[in-house]
Structures are given as C-alpha cells and as structure tokens.
Amino acid sequence: MKLLRHIPFLRTVFTYSLTAFGGPQGHMGMMLKTFTERRHDVTKEELMEYNSFCQLLPGASSTQILTLIGYKRGGVPLAVITLIIWILPASILMGALSFLVTKIGKDNLNTSIFQFVQPMAIGFLAYAAFKAFKISVNNLITQIIMLVSMALIYFLFKSPWVFPLLIVAGGVVTNFSSKRIPESTVVKPRHFRWTNIWLWALIFIVAGVMSETARKQNWENRKAFNLFESNYRFGSFVFGGGDVLIPLMLDQYVARPNAPIVIEKNQNVIRIEKEELLTGAGMVRAIPGPVFSIASYTGGLALKKEGADKQLLGCIIGMVSIFLPSALLVLFFFPVWQYLKKYVVVYRALEGINAVVVGIMWAATLYLLKDVSIASFAMHSLLNIAVITGTFLLLQLTKIPPPFIVLFCLLLGWIF
C-alpha cells in the first residue's frame, strides 16, 4: 500500500522515459526541469551530488541517477520499480528495431523525422550545463578545474579512463585548502550491508565461468551465455556512457568475430554486421531513454539466426544484463557515499568533483556540436542553430514542458 502514494511520481517517470532525449548529460536538463523545478523530488544540489557520484561508477549514469531519485523517495522497492519503468520503453523500441532490421533491412528505415533531435539534445545539454555552472562553480579554483576538465575531456572524449581520473583529481585539488570548508567533528563508524556487492561479484564470476564453459564445450545455446557475460561485463566496467559502450560493442561483436583465427576455426561466436550495429547506434540517439538500451538491439541481432523466439530472448538478455550491474553497484555504493561524504575531506572533494562534472557537461556540448551542421548559411544549418538556441531559451525562460519541445522538433523534422 505504501507504493500507492508514489503513483504520481511513477507516472512522471514513465512520461520522462518517453521524452528524455540526448544521452546521460542531455538527460540532466530534463531531470532538472522535471524532478527538481516542477515536482521537487530532489533539490538542485542533491541532483548535482547524484550526478557527481554516478560519474564515479561504471554503467549507465542517467539510469543510476533516476534510480537514486526513486531510492530517496521510497527505498529499494521504489528504486527497482523506477529503474524498470525507465528502461522498458527504450529497450522495447530498440528490441523491435532489431526485428525490423532483420526483416526489411536497415536501408528501408526512414529516420528523417529525427534530424533535429540531436540539435535539440545539445540545447538540453547546454541548459543543464548552465544550471549546473550556477550551482557548483562559484570560486576561482572551481573555475580552473571546470576549464581544465572541459579541455581535456573534449580532446579525450572517447578515452574511458579520463572521466574517473579527472573526478578523482578534482576531489584531490580542492582538499589542498581548508579555508573554504573547515574541519568538522569526527563521524561515528557505521555498519554497511554488503549483499549487493557480493551479489554483483557472484553474478560476474558465474557468468564468466558459464560463458567460457559454453565456448569450450560448444553448447547448443552458447550464444545466450556469451551474450549475458559480455553485456554484464560492459555494464560493470564501462565508464563514460554510450560513447564508450558502442566502440566496445564494435570490437566485441564486429572486429573479434572477423579475426583470422576465429574465421579459421569457424567458431560459433556472436557476429553482428558493422552496418547493423551502426544503424542501432544512430537510432538509439533518436529515441528517448538510456543509450545503454542499445544492448536490447544487439541482443536481438546476436540471436536472430536462432528464430524469432530466441531473438526475443536475446533482447531480454541484453536489457537485463547491461542494466543489472549498474543497479547493484549504485544501490550498494550510495549508502557508503552518504557516510563518507560526512568527513570533511570528502565534503571538500565534492566541491572539485562537481566542478569536473560541469566541465564534462560543457565538453560534451562542444563535442556534440562537431557533428552538427552549424557553420554554413544553408537552411539546414540555420535551422540547427535555431533549434539549439530555441531549446535553451525555452527551458531557461519559460515553463513549457520538455515533451512539447521534443514534439515540436520531431514535427520540424517531418516538415523539412
């Protein structure tokens, strides 16, 4: 019965899952608008803290942030329901796309209606970065950290190590001074429940053993075991979001199966055509929800030759295995984080970490601008500029709900 009082919140999560474009950083703009300014589920400071914390973890960061919002409101049960509602729409759409690509081929998919989705997502991201800047960057040291982070991430955006390294560095730098945040009282030790982290490790080990056994003994359904293991590994160790995940999938499912030694032995491995995977990588940017939902698409393609029922199973395996480690890690480490941040050294570190996160958001804005035509006087370039600027101004100056902005951009794409 306690969950019934959270129905309005869950309804909002469902609406958000249908309208949240732009990847993890782009989602922050809509989160600020939806869960902070409109519903007041969390404060701006709490949302920035969640974002900073999730940047330290591997996995789908926007999914982890939303899971934490549910966790704050109703504990683990509501967090799990929030997670399921958030990932299902995008995963269903991407799973359905795997059937479309299998049946009619990628060349028949018309995506022109989505041509202004990326400029719109940049507008959302710029809005989120601007709001975060006002909250988290308020002195000289945080300004320097933000600018250095922005420059490094812009040039090393697809290097997974740069994100956690800068997060840690930002926290270290702001601990050199005790003037802004003085020493506080000692915090009493606290007991932690280790269930989630042990479960994460157990699943990781069992998945690895089963996958390797299936490979060596060439089990009939070995691809299903291999698929679960590879996606669980991605969800456990990928830092940097979908921009890092997709290149790893290209290596796992396209490059490795075409290696000479694999071809020579004619191994029954998962193979996905490069064109098919890139089609999914493009389409996942044009639908709302987490970029990690592409695992539902690749899961379907991985088992497409086994029949429609196995292809559906592949979609489900891909969805569950990619998001499961993210949920287990965030729900274990967040209570630890809540305890550790009470120490002054951690509290000082938050100042630098938040500044790095703002730098990440600005760098992502500039990085995405490289792939959008805005430098010419052609009509399409002018429309892109108008969409980016208009999205930012509408979010900043009006109370127009984000879904209406999304619908307008889709209509604009349909017209032009």
Steps between C-alpha positions, in 0.01 A plus 500: 500500500792734565587490131156637405592846622788500252277448195521870394879476518507176298265654245747787461786252461309325222432831322865594542610164354302583182644849458857495638726545198870576486693241699613523865622861496207612287260329741619728780320797347167318504567357847556850634182619336285197591614367838648818651315804372157348436458214749764583764592133550861606553676833537740632237788435736390140560465438127849638436633278779330195347651590163848541650472170688377307194786637290731308735325171423501289184174440318206709381530824699160653415336170596687500830399860576133424442531184710637713784207743474266203544718371784477833682120505473419138587808290567612195302149383387418835336854523358454165324157596361639835385786321323265261320262776384795708377676231295199315352378747230844552344588130526171398337554747215859388443400134522228560242757671277708181500201318350449778242864489392481122477180499295523798264861618526651817632474690170121512521491670838396862460654714774453845347249595769785486751734738319458780758513274806877536540495885488215491750702269727791746483263774612392287797863428584597868481211583732607233750863620487392861554283410800773279646757777449292742708470244780849347515756745359525797735869571566834514320613142568173346377516722190851374422400137562198539273703653214782244522250214513305640207813525284636155585167322459428674171819360346487162679124446497515133391774403744320328790777565753475879475164524679583324831855640499378860480228436758763377747742781410231763552427363847869500591566857383225657712641328810821707485321789671306494827392864488168452317390188690651468852549181700189342652428252777592134472232274351411177679573177310202339328416142404427436130300226335723325248225297328494693172875506444533128576208428265663710226829311540329160512303566180817627331697187587219255416428676168868485406536131588179401320591701190847349479367148558238551231773616261739213566231230488313673217160479667197525274385819675846638563420838340246578770764442772760700305251783451418526872868496597609766250218740589544448875870575452416817305259615771758432771803672351396757239569857615385789283158381383382399155785674317734243656257206497436506124871479400540207740202327339656555157814329627313213669239422235657623173882504518573190711269259310670604176850438631691242287536248784125502568414467131752218460351298786145585390401568859132542581542850643267799505534695177326827420552683173665838535223673304235346725673606820559854373133523400408423860761747628336772291143408588565482875586872485163570344285332765439604862655314789844360586761449228582166665168372363696423183584173678140389437560560127837322484359218711225443244745509211734260682235224501307592184609184316357282777138594425257771615454357850876488562536849353246627753694320772815676379329839537404415860847364586662812356273734698533317834873431485605856405296677770528248786858586604424875489212452744692270736802730512310824554273359772801359687738793468251782561455426875880476522524834322242659735716393794836600353390843383449603866876502542639843424753359252216351295286811537786713365547248220135546395580861412761390247299202378200720423722740307638210292144386426414848371811482281382161368163650408651797317750272322219268390308800365797611291580141396148443368508831314778357279253261337227759439500726197502860633789662311331583167218726387299206365142465622576178692787665691285799588224270624750307713618824661138605556414166663803509733443861602123467519517189719736671743292819519168316539640295789662803663228762453168315481304229679429303181529127586794322330270248323348783295847614392577141391174474303566832327849388390361170367234695308771730364692196379189362333432831319855545373 
